[in-house]
Amino acid sequence: MSPALMRVLRVVVLLSAVRGAPLATVTLPPVILEPVPLEPVAPVPVPSEPVRVDSGADQNISIPINTEQQQQQQQQQQQVSLDVDVMLTGELNPNHYPARRAAQVVLHHLNTRYGSPYWWGALRQVHKATAEALGDSGRKYSLEVTLQDQISGTKETCTAEVVFPGGPAGGPPQVTTSYEGKSEINTQAQEEALYNQYNTSQNLLSGHNLPDSYGHVAPGMEPFWHLGGVASSFVMLKESSENTLYNMAQVVSVTQLATENNQLRFNYDVLLHEMVSQEIIHWKLLASWSPQEGVKASQMELLPKCHHCEPPQEH
């Protein structure tokens, strides 16, 4: 035993004797070091084909193109198109755009058939709506809607079918409906009085900004505001598709022309509000009307885009 170790033992024995405590051995638990797992490193994809880019120096740099990602993006785009088709087939939410766009077409159709200075329909509610794909022939919407006359306030519920033609030729939507006309109101006396007043007047009517920026229309001009709205439905019906939703925003101007073939005739400049794109579209119309023949729009001309035009505020 070494001298150093003997000295340590003497000190331990001495301390034990002084304190009166038995000699004890303290055993410490062993420390175990566990290895830390390393995350696997993803392999770098090998490009299937490079593209050569001129770096402006004497050498070219090759930048890889991941063609697999391009294929995935194309597949995702195709799936989105399929999802849209599925969404527009079967039962539709009556409060969502696809149903309301088709119902708005029904409204324009009925305005062109039954509208007058004293009857101008508005869409109030879509109760039911379904869509059916017709292949290359387009898509058919079956609807139950409630319409309201904006003048008298009377409401009527009807069913309708709207077919949006398919194919590159397209064309305006085709509408059939159970609506049988203005059953609860009779505007014949008012229409006859208005017709006689302006058919014999020496002063041809003119007006503008119906309604004005405050939403106001002079009482004497209201029938011609209504007439402009009905005449605009001829344009909106012709221009409507599954991707549009039209309303008339304003009659910019109306000018009475000479009567021909017992028809009162008017030149209209109107602003149409396409709700989906939020675009304001300017049209010029030649409208005619008589109580016997109803409203017709014989000429419709799209005017240059109005960059400063805004629809009047709704009130």
Secondary structure, DSSP 8 states (H G I E B T S, - for coil): --HHHHHHHHHHHHHHHHHT---------------------------SEEEEEE-SSSSEEEEEE-HHHHHHHHHHHHHHHHHHHHHTSEE--TTSHHHHHHHHHHHHHHHHHH-BTTB-EEEEEEEEEEEEE-GGGEEEEEEEEEEEETTT--EEEEEEEEEEE-TTT--S-EEEE---S--S---HHHHHHHHHHHHS-SS--EEEEES-TTS---GGGHHHHHHHHHHHHHHHHHH--TT--EEEEEEEEEEEEEEETTEEEEEEEEEEEETTTTEEEEEEEEEEEETTTEEEEEEEEE----SS-------
